[in-house]
Amino acid sequence: MGCCQSSFFKQPLDRKDHRHGRNHARPSNVLPAFSEFALSDLKSATNNFSSDHIVSDVTQKASNVVYKGHLHNWHWIAVKKFTTAAWPDPKQFANEAWGVGKLRHKRLAKLIGYCCEGNERLLVAEYMPNDPLAKHLFQWENRAIKWAMRLRVALYLAEALDYCRAEGHPLYHDLNADRVLFDENGDPRLSCFGLIKNSKDEVGMLENERNGSITPESVVFSFGTVLLDLLSGKHIPPNHALDMIRGKNIIPLMDSHLEGNFSAEEATVVSNLASQCLQYEHRERPSTKDLVATLAPLQNKPEIPSYVLLGIQS
């Protein structure tokens, strides 16, 4: 049996009739409404959570694993499996999931359901097939991401965060290049999984916050570290990067694999924005709306599809 009914339901529902894979077939190109999933359906979709279906980097400190799965009469999904200790209260988990499940935006990889049968705590989202930003930046094999695509990633990520803030979800846990995904068209999307904390005790921040908690300002700090990744193509300590930016010496900061194919003026704007995001004092950091306003004018190739800039086939 699933969790007790969430307060996010608009009206009483027959949970059995609203679980995927039962009596309601959906076209493969239509995103299903947010629902509670049956554990049996998710086991079937992931071949009983086979290690062959793991798509997350299990070498990271995070103990939660993401699986690729396929639902009957629908397409691929991503299933995040939490440890039991992360969410001891099933009702709280259900309420968190329903809150995030209401979010629908073109810059967000959408949450489409959850499962909390017994000791299981699972989230179900759209599957993004073209690898996370971290792999494209740090493990690329053929060619580096074009400069115009890096600018697009920065803007789309800022737009996703600004939308979430406007919808009452300003906190994002462990924002980094692994949380930026690419859909079937190569468009960057923010993973919805970061909108739900990894555990009741998680801090999950690159920044050493004085009170140990995640705030909207600390999310902006993490956004600044992603900007550094986009500029440099590698992990650079924020303090080291800030020294170069303050010294107006950003060329050594730039990814050498770009081979000079970038605008120094645009790079200066992005690096200055990163510097603002990484300020020690919270009040000196820009808002998500400021991020969008700064990055939007830099988009100089909007007519080129993302899959072309990313170097993948549509």
matplotlib code that plots the C-alpha trace (Angstrom):
import matplotlib.pyplot as plt

x = [0.0, 1.1, 1.4, -1.6, -3.2, -1.3, -2.8, -1.9, -4.7, -7.4, -10.0, -10.2, -8.6, -8.7, -4.9, -5.2, -6.8, -4.2, -1.0, 0.9, 0.9, -2.6, -5.7, -4.7, -2.5, -0.8, 0.7, 4.5, 4.8, 2.5, 3.9, 1.7, 0.1, 2.0, 1.0, 1.8, 3.6, 3.3, 6.6, 5.9, 5.8, 9.1, 10.7, 9.5, 10.7, 14.2, 14.6, 14.3, 16.7, 19.4, 22.9, 22.9, 20.2, 22.2, 22.9, 24.1, 27.7, 27.7, 31.3, 30.1, 29.4, 25.7, 24.3, 21.2, 21.1, 19.4, 18.2, 17.0, 13.7, 11.0, 7.3, 4.8, 2.9, 5.2, 8.9, 12.0, 12.1, 14.7, 14.0, 15.9, 16.1, 16.7, 18.0, 15.3, 16.9, 16.7, 12.9, 11.5, 8.1, 6.3, 3.7, 6.4, 8.1, 4.8, 4.0, 7.5, 7.1, 3.7, 4.9, 7.7, 5.5, 3.3, 6.2, 6.0, 8.5, 10.4, 13.8, 13.1, 13.3, 9.9, 9.0, 6.2, 5.7, 6.8, 6.5, 6.8, 5.6, 7.0, 10.5, 11.0, 11.3, 11.5, 11.1, 10.2, 11.2, 11.5, 14.6, 17.2, 19.1, 22.1, 24.3, 24.8, 26.8, 29.6, 30.3, 30.2, 32.6, 35.0, 34.9, 34.2, 35.8, 35.2, 35.0, 34.4, 31.0, 30.8, 30.8, 27.3, 26.0, 27.7, 26.0, 22.7, 23.3, 23.9, 20.7, 18.5, 19.8, 19.1, 15.6, 14.9, 16.0, 14.1, 10.9, 11.4, 11.9, 8.7, 6.8, 7.9, 10.8, 13.9, 16.1, 18.1, 20.3, 23.8, 23.6, 26.5, 27.2, 25.8, 22.4, 22.2, 20.9, 20.2, 16.9, 16.3, 16.7, 19.9, 18.2, 19.7, 17.3, 17.7, 17.1, 14.1, 15.7, 17.7, 14.5, 13.9, 16.6, 18.6, 18.0, 16.6, 20.2, 21.6, 23.7, 24.9, 26.6, 29.9, 29.9, 30.7, 27.6, 28.0, 24.7, 25.0, 21.7, 20.8, 19.4, 18.4, 21.6, 23.7, 22.0, 23.2, 26.7, 26.5, 25.2, 28.5, 30.5, 28.7, 29.5, 33.2, 32.8, 31.3, 34.1, 37.0, 35.9, 37.4, 37.0, 38.6, 38.5, 36.3, 39.0, 41.6, 39.1, 38.1, 41.8, 42.0, 38.8, 39.7, 43.0, 41.2, 43.1, 40.4, 42.2, 44.0, 40.6, 39.1, 38.8, 41.8, 39.7, 37.6, 40.8, 40.0, 36.6, 34.7, 34.0, 36.3, 33.6, 30.9, 33.4, 34.1, 30.4, 30.0, 33.1, 32.0, 28.6, 30.3, 32.3, 29.1, 27.5, 30.6, 30.7, 31.1, 28.3, 24.9, 23.3, 26.0, 24.9, 22.5, 19.0, 17.9, 16.0, 19.3, 21.0, 18.5, 18.7, 22.5, 22.7, 19.7, 21.5, 24.5, 22.5, 24.0, 22.9, 19.3, 18.4, 20.8, 19.2, 20.8, 21.6, 23.8, 25.7, 26.0, 27.3, 24.7, 22.2, 18.6]
y = [0.0, 3.6, 6.5, 8.2, 10.8, 14.0, 17.4, 18.3, 16.2, 18.5, 15.8, 12.2, 9.8, 6.1, 5.5, 2.1, 3.6, 6.4, 4.3, 3.9, 0.7, -0.3, 0.6, 4.0, 3.8, 7.0, 8.0, 7.9, 11.6, 12.9, 13.7, 11.9, 13.8, 13.6, 10.3, 7.7, 4.7, 1.1, -0.4, -3.4, -1.1, 0.6, -2.8, -3.9, -0.7, -1.0, -4.8, -5.0, -2.0, -3.8, -2.3, -2.3, 0.5, 2.8, 6.2, 8.2, 8.6, 6.2, 7.2, 10.5, 10.9, 10.8, 7.5, 7.8, 6.1, 7.0, 4.3, 4.4, 2.7, 2.1, 2.1, 0.1, 2.4, 5.3, 6.2, 6.3, 7.5, 8.3, 6.7, 8.1, 5.6, 7.1, 5.2, 4.4, 6.6, 9.6, 9.8, 7.9, 9.7, 8.5, 11.3, 13.9, 12.3, 12.3, 15.9, 17.0, 15.0, 16.4, 20.0, 19.6, 17.6, 20.7, 22.5, 22.5, 24.5, 24.0, 24.5, 21.9, 18.1, 17.4, 15.2, 12.8, 10.7, 9.0, 5.7, 5.1, 1.6, 0.0, 1.2, 2.3, 6.0, 6.6, 9.6, 9.3, 12.0, 12.5, 10.8, 13.1, 11.1, 13.2, 13.1, 15.8, 18.9, 17.6, 14.8, 17.2, 19.6, 17.3, 14.0, 15.0, 12.8, 14.5, 18.3, 20.9, 22.5, 25.6, 29.0, 29.8, 26.6, 27.5, 30.8, 29.0, 26.6, 29.5, 31.3, 28.2, 27.2, 30.7, 30.7, 27.4, 28.6, 31.9, 29.9, 27.7, 30.7, 32.4, 29.2, 29.0, 26.6, 28.8, 26.1, 23.7, 21.1, 20.4, 22.5, 21.5, 20.5, 17.0, 18.6, 20.2, 17.7, 17.7, 16.5, 14.8, 18.1, 19.0, 21.7, 22.2, 21.3, 21.5, 18.2, 18.2, 15.9, 18.7, 20.4, 17.7, 17.3, 14.1, 13.4, 15.0, 16.0, 17.0, 20.1, 19.3, 22.6, 23.5, 26.6, 26.4, 28.3, 29.8, 28.3, 25.1, 25.6, 26.1, 29.5, 31.1, 33.1, 29.9, 28.5, 31.5, 30.8, 27.3, 28.8, 30.8, 27.6, 26.3, 29.5, 28.8, 25.3, 26.7, 29.2, 26.9, 23.4, 22.2, 22.4, 25.5, 26.5, 29.7, 31.6, 31.0, 32.0, 35.1, 36.2, 36.0, 37.8, 40.6, 40.9, 41.3, 38.3, 36.0, 34.5, 31.9, 31.0, 30.1, 26.6, 26.0, 23.5, 26.5, 27.4, 31.1, 30.7, 32.9, 36.6, 38.2, 40.8, 38.1, 36.0, 39.1, 39.6, 35.9, 36.0, 39.2, 37.6, 34.5, 36.8, 38.5, 35.1, 34.0, 37.0, 36.1, 38.4, 37.0, 40.4, 41.2, 38.2, 38.8, 37.4, 34.8, 37.5, 39.4, 36.3, 36.0, 39.8, 39.6, 36.4, 37.0, 39.7, 37.4, 34.9, 35.5, 32.4, 31.7, 30.4, 27.5, 24.4, 23.2, 19.7, 21.4, 23.5, 20.4, 18.3, 15.6, 14.2, 15.3]
z = [0.0, -0.6, 1.8, 3.4, 1.2, 0.6, 1.3, -2.3, -3.8, -5.1, -4.6, -3.3, -5.7, -6.0, -5.8, -7.5, -10.6, -10.8, -10.6, -13.9, -15.8, -14.6, -16.7, -18.1, -21.2, -22.3, -25.6, -25.5, -26.3, -23.5, -20.1, -17.5, -14.6, -11.3, -9.6, -7.0, -8.5, -7.5, -6.4, -8.6, -11.7, -10.8, -10.2, -13.6, -15.3, -13.9, -14.0, -10.3, -9.8, -11.7, -11.5, -15.3, -15.1, -12.8, -14.4, -11.4, -10.4, -7.4, -6.6, -5.2, -1.5, -2.1, -1.1, -3.3, -6.6, -9.9, -12.2, -15.8, -16.4, -19.0, -18.3, -20.2, -22.7, -22.0, -22.5, -20.4, -16.8, -14.1, -10.7, -7.7, -4.8, -1.3, 1.7, 4.2, 6.9, 4.6, 4.9, 7.9, 7.7, 4.5, 4.7, 4.8, 1.8, -0.1, 0.7, -0.5, -3.7, -4.4, -3.8, -6.4, -8.7, -9.3, -11.0, -14.7, -16.7, -20.0, -18.2, -15.5, -15.9, -14.4, -11.5, -12.5, -9.5, -6.3, -4.4, -0.7, -0.2, 3.0, 3.5, -0.1, -0.9, -4.7, -7.0, -10.7, -13.2, -17.0, -18.3, -19.9, -22.5, -23.3, -20.2, -17.5, -18.0, -15.9, -18.4, -21.3, -19.6, -17.8, -19.7, -23.3, -26.0, -29.3, -28.9, -26.2, -25.7, -27.9, -26.2, -27.3, -25.7, -22.5, -22.4, -23.1, -20.3, -17.9, -18.9, -18.9, -15.5, -14.2, -15.7, -14.0, -10.6, -11.0, -11.9, -8.8, -6.6, -8.0, -7.3, -3.7, -4.1, -3.7, -2.2, -4.3, -2.8, -4.0, -7.2, -9.5, -13.1, -12.5, -11.9, -15.3, -17.8, -21.5, -23.1, -26.4, -28.2, -26.4, -24.4, -20.9, -18.0, -14.3, -12.5, -10.3, -7.8, -6.2, -5.2, -2.6, 0.1, 0.2, 3.8, 7.0, 8.1, 4.7, 4.3, 0.8, 0.0, -1.6, 0.5, 4.2, 5.5, 8.9, 10.2, 8.2, 6.3, 2.7, 1.8, -1.5, -1.3, -0.9, -4.0, -5.9, -4.5, -6.0, -9.3, -9.3, -9.1, -12.1, -14.0, -13.2, -14.6, -17.8, -18.1, -17.3, -18.3, -15.0, -11.3, -10.0, -6.3, -6.1, -4.2, -6.9, -9.6, -7.7, -7.6, -11.4, -11.9, -9.5, -11.3, -14.6, -15.8, -17.0, -20.0, -17.9, -16.4, -19.7, -21.0, -23.4, -25.4, -26.6, -28.6, -28.3, -29.9, -27.4, -26.9, -24.3, -23.6, -22.9, -20.9, -18.7, -18.1, -17.1, -14.9, -13.1, -12.5, -11.1, -8.8, -7.5, -6.9, -4.8, -2.5, 1.1, 2.3, 1.3, 0.7, -1.9, -4.1, -7.0, -7.1, -9.6, -11.5, -11.7, -13.1, -15.9, -16.7, -17.0, -19.0, -21.4, -23.5, -24.1, -26.2, -29.6, -31.5, -30.5, -34.0, -33.7, -32.1, -28.9, -30.4, -33.0, -30.4, -28.2, -31.0, -30.8, -33.3, -32.9]

ax = plt.figure().add_subplot(projection="3d")
ax.plot(x, y, z, "-o")
ax.set_aspect("equal")
plt.show()
